[in-house]
């Protein structure tokens, strides 16, 4: 799930081959259409159309890149944010500046601007930011979100490595939290155990550090109860399967916001539409669909049709995605407690077949690492010397030599989509050849919340997707594979396979202490390779995106620092 990464660019399509040839640049660039982000007239309606269902809208639980991008531009503000357009960078949002760091990165201070308000007109206060930070610690309630604050905040840990603070609902450890996060007027001071020198980048890239008002917190029941600090507010209620309507928030003051232009009067957010249908409507470009955008990449079957139409190509972009698809075996399951069984499963994984089923190299490229190839932590890792097409015979031999009786019955859980159904059918074929008897379990609703739940703790393997929250291995490996900050009575967190390895945990702790950035990223790369060798994860592919938008949309931009999705900061109706 993830969130931001430097280096993605978007280009107009010249032909289908241009999709395959889309290149990456270094630095924090932004993908745009041929239209520049020019001044626009306020008014009209933009239609956001996606498949859904909606996973979360609670800011401390939102952790899917497309949702972070939308929410951070439309209804939630944070201490800092990213600028829109080319050469995107971190700038103040609710805060007066991008923060003041001291004590080598262990202490940060931010002061809130005057005039920033909630949708009901009440001032956004320092205490609201503090309360927002506290909610992530309630791991039994606020599930699914990023856990960095638990790792870094200067709150003691219990013997099992978990924080002694359990969030605002029980008040257990509250005094310790109150020492680490303090308010003095409009200024918040946050103290960390170890240096977090790019914390102000994290506050731009994630909503977990956004303010939350305590009197609006109903725990799980707050998930879709959007309470806005941004330019739009929810009209009525939000249906996770159908969507909702966002209208102007009269208490948002554009004088306090240098980034969000809020050109449309209305943003209609529609869910429940299949990808093929979305792109058929975008290609037809009629009626209200002229004002449509989507966060869903074009289905492979539509790529040739897009490339064949010169007018459609003018309103299509092809940014490099920051995301990695992977499979995580569950080390707690009966089948995969044995590392040799996991090794055989990894060796039998046909990544080439997975790419072909998704639509070929136009939409995905195989990988052997969790760190994206553009990240400084990237190291190619192929500990078993397995080709991308897999090796079922060699995998079967591993099972036989280990004395593991076959067939090994396993259940593999994945998020169902038309293309992913085909992809997992292809993977199943080679897994079965290797001596596994695979039952596929496709899920459609609230995928990540479901696989994180204790009810799924006995399943054998899970598909997931991830991208770096900012360009460092620290935003890939600890949030996924440090069981100490993920695993709780409430489920797996982002560590879906319950991987909690002492050697890996020690290496993570050591990497955090390395002050030289280049050496630190080498350490993260070594940890990546270590996890792959222990088969705590099976990296599959790096994704690529293709987005088409309606002809009536102005200032369509894709911001690489916000996950590579459409950026709503400047979007407008022509």
C-alpha positions in Angstrom: 0.0 0.0 0.0 2.1 2.9 0.0 2.5 6.0 -0.9 5.1 8.2 -2.4 8.3 7.9 -4.3 10.6 10.1 -6.3 11.4 9.5 -9.9 8.1 8.9 -11.7 7.4 10.8 -14.9 4.4 10.7 -17.2 4.4 11.0 -21.0 1.7 11.1 -23.6 1.3 7.9 -25.4 2.7 7.6 -28.9 1.9 3.9 -29.4 1.5 0.9 -27.2 5.2 0.4 -27.4 5.6 3.8 -25.7 3.9 2.3 -22.7 6.7 -0.3 -22.4 9.4 2.3 -23.1 8.2 4.8 -20.5 11.3 5.8 -18.6 12.0 7.0 -15.0 13.9 10.1 -14.1 15.7 10.9 -10.9 14.4 13.5 -8.5 11.0 14.5 -7.4 9.2 15.2 -10.6 5.6 15.3 -11.4 3.8 13.7 -14.3 1.4 15.9 -16.2 -0.6 15.9 -19.4 0.2 18.2 -22.2 -1.8 20.9 -20.5 0.1 23.0 -18.0 -1.5 23.7 -14.6 -2.8 27.1 -15.6 -5.2 29.4 -13.8 -8.8 28.3 -14.2 -12.3 29.5 -13.6 -14.0 28.2 -10.5 -17.1 26.1 -11.0 -18.5 22.9 -12.4 -18.3 19.3 -11.3 -15.4 16.8 -11.6 -16.5 13.2 -11.6 -14.1 10.8 -9.9 -15.1 7.2 -10.9 -13.4 4.1 -9.4 -14.2 0.5 -8.8 -14.0 0.5 -5.0 -15.1 -0.4 -2.4 -13.6 2.3 -0.3 -11.1 0.9 2.3 -11.0 3.8 4.8 -11.5 7.5 5.0 -10.3 7.8 8.6 -7.1 9.9 8.2 -5.1 7.7 10.6 -6.2 4.6 8.7 -5.9 5.8 5.1 -2.9 4.0 3.6 -3.6 3.4 0.0 -1.8 5.8 -2.3 -4.8 6.9 -4.3 -6.8 7.6 -1.2 -4.0 9.6 0.5 -3.7 11.8 -2.6 -7.4 12.4 -2.9 -8.0 13.0 0.8 -5.0 15.2 1.3 -6.1 17.5 -1.5 -9.9 17.5 -0.9 -10.8 17.2 2.8 -7.8 16.7 5.1 -4.8 19.1 5.7 -1.6 18.2 7.6 1.3 20.1 9.1 3.1 20.1 5.7 2.1 19.0 2.2 3.6 18.7 -1.3 3.3 21.4 -3.9 1.5 20.5 -7.1 3.0 20.6 -10.6 6.6 20.2 -11.7 9.4 19.9 -9.1 7.0 19.1 -6.3 8.5 19.8 -2.9 7.5 20.0 0.8 5.9 23.2 1.9 3.9 24.4 5.0 0.2 23.5 5.2 -1.4 23.9 8.5 1.9 24.9 10.0 3.6 28.3 9.5 6.8 26.6 8.2 8.1 23.1 7.5 9.1 22.6 11.1 12.1 23.2 13.3 14.4 20.3 14.0 16.8 20.0 16.9 18.7 17.5 19.0 20.0 15.8 15.8 16.5 15.1 14.6 15.1 13.8 17.9 12.9 16.9 18.4 10.6 18.7 16.0 8.4 21.8 16.6 5.6 23.2 14.4 3.4 26.2 15.0 -0.1 26.3 13.5 -1.2 29.2 11.3 -3.9 31.6 12.3 -7.3 31.1 10.7 -7.1 27.4 10.0 -10.5 25.9 10.8 -12.6 22.7 10.9 -15.7 22.5 8.7 -17.9 23.6 11.6 -15.9 26.8 12.0 -13.9 25.8 15.1 -10.2 26.6 15.1 -7.8 23.7 14.5 -5.7 23.5 17.6 -2.4 22.1 18.7 -4.4 19.6 20.8 -6.1 18.3 17.7 -2.7 17.5 16.1 -1.6 15.8 19.3 -4.8 13.8 19.4 -4.3 12.7 15.8 -0.8 11.4 16.7 -2.2 9.5 19.6 -4.8 7.5 17.6 -2.3 5.3 15.7 -1.3 3.8 19.1 -4.7 2.2 19.4 -3.7 -0.7 17.3 -6.8 -2.7 18.2 -9.1 0.0 16.8 -7.1 2.2 14.4 -6.0 -0.6 12.1 -4.5 -0.4 8.7 -2.6 2.8 8.9 1.2 3.5 9.0 3.0 2.7 12.3 6.1 4.9 12.0 5.0 7.1 15.0 4.9 4.0 17.2 8.5 3.1 16.3 9.9 6.6 16.6 8.0 8.5 19.4 9.9 8.7 22.7 7.5 6.4 24.5 8.9 3.4 26.4 8.4 -0.1 25.0 7.2 -3.2 26.9 9.2 -6.4 27.1 7.7 -7.6 23.9 8.8 -4.4 22.0 5.3 -3.0 21.8 4.6 0.6 23.1 3.4 0.9 26.6 1.0 3.6 25.3 -2.2 2.0 23.9 -3.9 5.0 22.5 -6.5 7.5 23.6 -9.4 5.0 24.2 -7.8 3.2 27.2 -5.5 5.9 28.5 -2.9 3.1 29.3 0.5 4.8 29.2 -1.1 8.2 28.6 1.4 10.0 30.9 4.3 8.7 28.8 2.7 9.9 25.6 2.1 13.3 27.2 5.8 13.6 27.9 6.7 13.0 24.2 4.1 15.3 22.6 3.4 18.6 24.2 1.4 21.7 23.3 2.1 25.3 24.2 -0.4 27.6 22.6 -0.3 26.9 18.9 3.1 25.1 19.0 3.4 21.4 19.2 6.7 19.7 20.2 7.3 16.1 19.3 10.2 14.1 20.8 11.6 10.9 19.2 13.7 8.0 20.6 16.0 8.1 17.6 16.6 10.8 14.9 13.8 11.3 12.4 15.4 13.8 10.2 12.8 13.8 7.5 9.7 13.8 9.7 8.4 16.9 7.9 8.4 14.9 4.7 6.4 12.2 6.4 3.8 14.7 7.5 3.4 15.7 3.8 3.3 12.2 2.4 1.0 10.6 5.0 -2.3 11.6 6.7 -1.5 9.7 9.9 -0.1 12.9 11.4 -3.1 15.0 10.4 -5.2 16.6 13.2 -8.3 14.8 14.6 -10.8 16.4 17.0 -11.4 14.2 20.0 -15.1 15.0 20.2 -15.6 13.7 16.7 -13.8 10.3 17.4 -16.1 7.3 17.5 -13.4 4.8 16.8 -14.3 2.2 14.2 -17.6 4.0 13.6 -15.7 7.1 12.4 -14.2 5.4 9.4 -16.4 7.1 6.8 -17.6 10.0 9.0 -15.4 12.6 7.2 -14.8 15.8 9.2 -13.1 18.3 6.9 -10.2 20.6 7.4 -9.7 21.1 3.6 -11.5 22.9 0.8 -14.3 20.4 0.4 -16.6 18.6 2.9 -18.9 15.6 2.5 -22.5 16.4 1.7 -24.7 13.7 3.4 -23.1 10.4 4.0 -20.4 8.3 2.3 -21.3 4.8 1.1 -18.2 2.6 0.8 -19.7 0.8 -2.2 -21.3 3.7 -4.0 -19.4 6.8 -3.0 -20.4 10.3 -2.0 -20.6 14.0 -2.9 -18.0 16.6 -1.9 -19.0 20.3 -1.9 -17.2 23.4 -0.9 -16.3 23.9 2.8 -17.2 27.5 3.6 -14.8 27.5 6.6 -11.8 26.7 4.5 -9.8 29.9 4.0 -7.8 29.9 0.8 -5.6 32.6 2.3 -4.2 30.0 4.6 -3.6 27.5 1.8 -1.0 28.1 -0.9 -1.4 24.7 -2.6 -5.1 23.8 -3.1 -6.8 25.9 -5.7 -10.2 24.3 -5.3 -11.5 25.1 -8.7 -14.5 22.7 -9.0 -17.7 23.5 -7.1 -18.4 19.8 -6.6 -16.4 16.6 -6.7 -18.7 13.6 -7.3 -17.0 10.5 -6.1 -18.6 7.4 -7.6 -17.7 3.8 -6.8 -18.8 0.4 -8.1 -17.9 0.8 -11.7 -15.7 -1.8 -13.4 -12.4 -0.7 -15.0 -13.5 -1.8 -18.5 -16.7 0.3 -18.2 -14.7 3.3 -16.8 -12.4 3.3 -19.8 -15.2 2.7 -22.3 -16.9 5.8 -21.0 -13.6 7.8 -21.0 -13.0 6.8 -24.6 -16.5 7.7 -25.7 -16.1 11.1 -23.9 -19.7 12.1 -23.9 -22.0 14.0 -21.4 -20.7 14.2 -17.9 -17.9 11.7 -18.7 -16.1 14.6 -20.4 -15.4 15.7 -16.8 -14.3 12.3 -15.5 -11.1 11.2 -14.0 -10.2 7.9 -12.4 -7.5 6.4 -10.1 -7.7 3.1 -11.9 -5.0 2.3 -14.5 -6.3 1.3 -17.9 -7.1 -2.4 -18.3 -4.6 -4.1 -20.6 -7.3 -4.8 -23.1 -7.8 -1.1 -23.6 -4.2 -0.1 -24.2 -4.2 -0.7 -28.0 -7.4 1.1 -28.4 -6.0 4.1 -26.4 -2.8 4.2 -28.5 -4.7 4.0 -31.8 -6.7 7.2 -31.2 -4.7 10.4 -31.5 -7.3 12.5 -29.6 -7.4 10.0 -26.7 -3.6 10.0 -26.6 -3.6 13.7 -26.0 -5.5 13.1 -22.8 -3.6 10.0 -21.6 -0.5 9.8 -19.4 1.7 6.9 -18.6 3.6 7.5 -15.3 5.8 5.0 -13.7 4.2 3.6 -10.6 6.0 3.5 -7.3 4.3 0.2 -6.3 5.5 -3.3 -5.9 3.2 -6.3 -6.0 4.2 -9.1 -3.7 3.1 -12.3 -1.9 3.7 -12.8 1.8 3.6 -16.3 3.1 2.2 -16.6 6.6 4.9 -18.0 8.9 2.2 -18.9 11.5 0.3 -21.1 9.1 0.6 -24.9 9.4 2.0 -25.1 5.9 4.5 -22.3 6.1 6.1 -22.5 9.5 8.7 -24.6 7.7 11.1 -22.3 5.9 11.8 -25.0 3.2 8.1 -25.1 2.3 8.2 -21.3 1.9 11.4 -21.6 -0.3 9.7 -24.2 -2.5 6.6 -21.9 -2.9 8.9 -19.0 -3.8 10.8 -21.0 -6.4 7.6 -22.2 -8.0 6.3 -18.7 -8.4 6.1 -17.8 -12.1 6.5 -14.1 -12.2 6.6 -14.0 -16.0 3.2 -15.6 -16.1 1.9 -13.0 -13.6 3.2 -10.2 -15.8 1.7 -11.7 -18.9 -1.7 -12.1 -17.2 -1.7 -8.5 -16.1 -1.1 -7.3 -19.7 2.6 -7.7 -20.3 5.6 -5.4 -19.9 3.5 -2.4 -20.8 2.0 -2.6 -17.3 4.5 -4.5 -15.1 8.1 -5.6 -14.8 9.3 -8.5 -12.6 11.4 -7.8 -9.5 13.3 -9.7 -6.9 13.3 -7.0 -4.2 10.9 -5.0 -2.1 12.8 -1.8 -2.6 11.8 -0.3 -5.9 14.6 -0.1 -8.5 14.7 3.7 -8.2 15.1 3.7 -4.5 18.6 4.1 -3.0 18.1 0.8 -1.0 17.6 -1.3 -4.1 19.6 -4.5 -4.3 18.7 -7.4 -6.7 18.2 -10.5 -4.6 17.8 -14.0 -6.0 19.0 -16.3 -3.2 17.8 -19.5 -4.9 18.9 -18.7 -8.4 15.3 -19.1 -9.7 14.4 -17.7 -13.1 11.5 -15.2 -13.4 9.4 -18.0 -14.9 9.9 -20.1 -11.8 11.1 -23.7 -11.5 8.4 -26.1 -10.3 10.7 -29.1 -10.6 13.4 -27.6 -8.5 10.8 -26.5 -6.0 9.4 -30.0 -5.8 12.8 -31.3 -5.0 13.2 -28.9 -2.1 10.0 -30.3 -0.6 11.1 -33.8 -1.1 14.6 -33.3 0.3 13.1 -31.6 3.3 10.8 -34.6 3.9 7.6 -32.5 3.4 4.7 -34.7 2.3 2.9 -33.6 -0.9 0.6 -32.2 -1.9 0.9 -29.3 0.5 -2.5 -27.8 1.0 -2.5 -24.0 1.1 -4.9 -21.1 0.7 -3.7 -18.0 -1.1 -5.7 -14.8 -0.6 -5.7 -12.0 -3.1 -7.8 -8.9 -4.1 -10.1 -9.9 -6.9 -10.1 -8.0 -10.1 -10.6 -9.3 -13.6 -6.9 -9.2 -14.4 -5.8 -10.4 -10.9 -8.1 -13.4 -11.2 -6.3 -14.4 -14.4 -2.9 -13.7 -12.8 -3.5 -15.9 -9.8 -4.9 -18.7 -12.0 -1.6 -18.6 -13.8 0.4 -18.7 -10.6 -1.7 -21.5 -9.2 -0.8 -23.7 -12.2 2.9 -23.7 -11.4 2.4 -23.9 -7.7 0.4 -27.1 -8.2 3.1 -28.5 -10.4 5.6 -28.1 -7.6 3.7 -30.1 -5.1 1.2 -27.7 -3.7 -2.5 -28.0 -3.7 -3.6 -24.4 -3.9 -7.0 -23.0 -3.1 -7.4 -19.4 -4.3 -9.5 -17.1 -2.1 -10.4 -13.9 -4.0 -11.7 -11.0 -1.8 -13.6 -8.0 -3.1 -14.6 -5.9 -0.1 -12.2 -4.1 2.3 -9.3 -6.3 1.3 -6.5 -5.0 3.5 -8.7 -4.7 6.6 -9.9 -8.3 6.1 -6.4 -9.9 5.7 -5.2 -7.9 8.7 -7.9 -9.3 11.0 -7.3 -12.1 13.4 -9.9 -14.2 11.4 -7.3 -14.5 8.6 -4.3 -15.4 10.8 -4.4 -19.0 9.7 -4.5 -18.4 6.0 -1.3 -19.4 4.2 -0.3 -16.5 1.9 -1.5 -13.1 0.9 -1.1 -10.8 -2.1 -0.4 -7.1 -1.3 1.0 -4.0 -2.9 3.3 -1.4 -1.5 5.3 1.7 -2.4 7.7 3.8 -0.4 6.2 6.6 1.6 9.3 8.6 0.8 12.5 7.6 -0.9 14.1 5.4 1.7 14.1 1.7 2.7 12.9 2.8 6.1 9.5 3.4 4.5 9.4 -0.1 3.0 11.0 -2.7 5.3 10.1 -1.8 8.9 6.5 -1.0 8.2 6.0 -4.3 6.4 8.3 -6.7 8.3 8.9 -5.4 11.8 6.5 -7.6 13.7 7.1 -5.5 16.9 5.2 -2.5 15.5 2.6 -4.4 13.5 1.4 -7.6 15.2 -1.1 -7.2 18.0 -4.3 -8.7 19.3 -6.0 -6.7 16.7 -4.3 -8.5 13.8 -1.2 -8.4 11.7 -1.0 -4.7 10.9 0.9 -4.4 7.5 2.9 -7.6 8.4 0.2 -9.8 6.9 2.3 -13.0 7.2 3.2 -12.4 10.9 6.9 -12.3 10.1 8.7 -11.4 13.3 12.3 -12.4 12.9 14.9 -11.6 15.6 17.8 -11.2 13.2 15.8 -8.9 10.9 14.5 -6.9 13.9 18.1 -6.4 15.2 19.3 -5.3 11.7 16.4 -2.8 11.5 17.4 -1.3 14.8 21.0 -1.0 13.7 20.0 0.6 10.3 18.1 3.4 12.1 21.4 4.4 14.0 23.5 4.8 10.8 23.9 8.5 10.2 25.4 8.4 6.7 22.5 8.3 4.3 24.2 6.2 1.6 25.4 3.6 4.2 22.0 3.5 5.8 20.4 2.7 2.4 22.9 -0.1 1.8 21.9 -1.5 5.2 18.2 -1.3 4.2 19.1 -3.1 1.0 20.8 -5.9 2.9 17.8 -6.3 5.1 15.6 -6.5 2.0 17.8 -9.4 0.7 17.7 -11.0 4.2 13.9 -11.1 4.3 13.7 -12.5 0.7 16.2 -15.2 1.6 14.2 -16.2 4.7 11.1 -16.1 2.4 9.3 -13.6 4.6 8.2 -12.2 1.2 8.1 -13.0 -2.5 8.4 -9.8 -4.5 6.5 -10.1 -7.9 6.5 -6.9 -10.0 6.8 -3.2 -10.2 3.6 -1.6 -11.6 3.2 0.9 -14.4 0.1 3.2 -14.8 -1.9 4.4 -17.7 -4.5 7.1 -17.0 -7.0 8.7 -19.5 -9.1 11.7 -18.5 -12.1 13.4 -20.0 -11.7 16.2 -22.6 -13.5 18.7 -20.3 -10.9 18.3 -17.5 -8.3 21.0 -17.2 -5.0 20.9 -15.3 -4.8 17.1 -15.1 -1.6 16.3 -13.2 -0.1 13.2 -11.8 2.1 13.9 -8.7 4.9 11.4 -8.3 5.5 12.3 -4.7 1.9 11.5 -3.9 1.8 7.9 -5.3 1.6 8.7 -9.0 -2.2 9.4 -9.0 -4.2 12.4 -10.3 -3.5 15.5 -8.2 -6.6 17.4 -7.2 -4.7 20.6 -6.2 -5.1 22.4 -9.5 -7.7 20.2 -11.3 -10.6 22.2 -12.9 -13.4 22.1 -15.4 -12.6 23.6 -18.8 
